[in-house]
Every structure is written in C-alpha cells, then in structure tokens.
Amino acid sequence: FYKHCTVLVREPGASGSLVALPAFDKPLCRVANPDVCWKVTKRRAFLGASEGRARPNFLCAWENLVRQCDHKLLLGGLGVESCGKCEYADINSHAWNHKTPVAKRYHHGQQLTASCWEERYAA
C-alpha cells in the first residue's frame, strides 16, 4: 500500500496493477467523457501541442501518474499494458462551478439553451 506514489517506474519481471483511490473526505467531479478529454485536450497539452484556449484549465485527479503511464505507452509500453484516463477532477480546481445537472422536469414553454463546449471553441 503506497500513500504517496509520484513516479511510475517499470521494473523488469514485475507485474501488477497500480490503482489510485480517492480520499473519502475529498469531493471530486466526474469528467463526462474521459477518453475525449484525454485524447483531445489533456494529452495534447502535456505533449506541448495544445492551441490557444484549448489548453485545459484543470488538473485531473492523479494526472501526474496518468501522464507518466500514457508517455510510457507512447514510447513502446514495455511492462505497461493499459493506463487510466482523466476520470475525476478536484471540485475546486477549475471554473466549472457554474455547470449544473440538467433538471428532471421542465414547465410547459420553458426554454433550454445548449451550446458547444464554450471553453474550447470560444474565439
């Protein structure tokens, strides 16, 4: 049981799984689409290929380990079979406090506005 694992090291002949679990007293936000978040935004940012406003403005939980694992897979993956994704973020680490769940019920004539990921596609 490791409490503070910050560096992912491959060891020849070793096998196993590294799993990160949140502290029970720390609230987290669930990322809606972890695959797209990682492939389109987070991976590009850590490889230095993000453009303008597409840079992510939050850190995923355990992002340092996810980056290291993904980097090892990109370089050949010897000893690494799969990596986790950006599934959770600290609730206070970003500017999405204005976002709320969709209501379960709407009144007749009430309007709903939908938009495309303003944080990414704003001019």
N, C-alpha and C positions, 0 to 999 in steps of 0.2 A: 504494500500500500504506500504510494508516494503522495505526499501532500503538496509539494511544490515542484512539479516536473516542468522545466522550462526549455530543455534541449532534447530533441529527439535524435538518438544515436542508434545506428544499425550495428548489430553485433553478429558476426558470422556464426551460424549454427544455432542462434537463439530464435525462438518463435513464441508468439503470444499476441495478445491484444492490449492496446492502450485505450482506456475508456475514461473520459472526463465526466464527472458528476457535479452538478451544481450544489452549492451550499443551500440548505433548506430555508435559510432566512434571507436569501438574496432573490428578489423578483427579476425575472427575465422576460424579454419579448420574444415571441416566436417569429422567425423570418418566414414570410409567406411562401417563397419558392427558393429554398436553399441552393438548388442546382444552378438556377439562373443567376442568383445573387453571386455565387462564387465564380462561375464561368464568365459572366458578362462584366461584373464590376470588381469584385474583390481580387481575383487572380490578376486581372489587368493592372490594377493599382499596385500590387506588390511586385509585379514584373516591370513597372515603370511605363506601362502602355496606356494609361487612362487618359482621357481627353477632358479638359475643362471641368464642367460641372458634373461629369460622370464619376469623379472621384468620390469614393464612399465617405460618408461623414460619420460613420460609427464603427466601433470595433465589435466583432463577433466574440462571443464567449469562447475562450481558448483559441483565438485566432492565430496566435504565435505557433501553436502546435499544428494547426490545420495548414498554415503556410509551409512549415518545415516538411510535413508529410507530403503535401502536394508537390513541393520542389523536388523531393526525392523520387517521386513517381515520374515527374517530367524528365529527370536525369537517368531513368532506367529502372527505378523501382526495386533494385536488388534488396530483398528482405522485406519489402513493403508491398502488401497485396492490395490494400484499399485505404482510403482516407475518409474522414468525416467531412461534413460540409458546414457552412455557416448557417447553423440552425437556430441559434439563440443569440441575443444581444442584451447587454445590460440595459435596463429600462431607462436609465438616466444618461446614456452615452450618446444620444442622438436627438435630432429635432423632429421626432415623430409623435410627440405627446399630443399634437392636435388631431391625430388619427384615432378614430373610434370604430368599434364594431358596427356593422350595418344593423339598423333597427329590425326587430322581429315583425313589426306591424306598422303600416302606414295608413294615414287617413285619406279618404277619397279626395283627389285633386292635389294632394301633397306632391311636391317636386323633389326629385333626387338628381344631384349633379354627379356625373362621373368624369374623371379626367385620366390622362395617361401620365403616370409617374412624373409629376412636375419637377421633382428633384433632379431627374436625369435629363429631361427633354426641354428644359427652360432655356431661352435664348440669353 
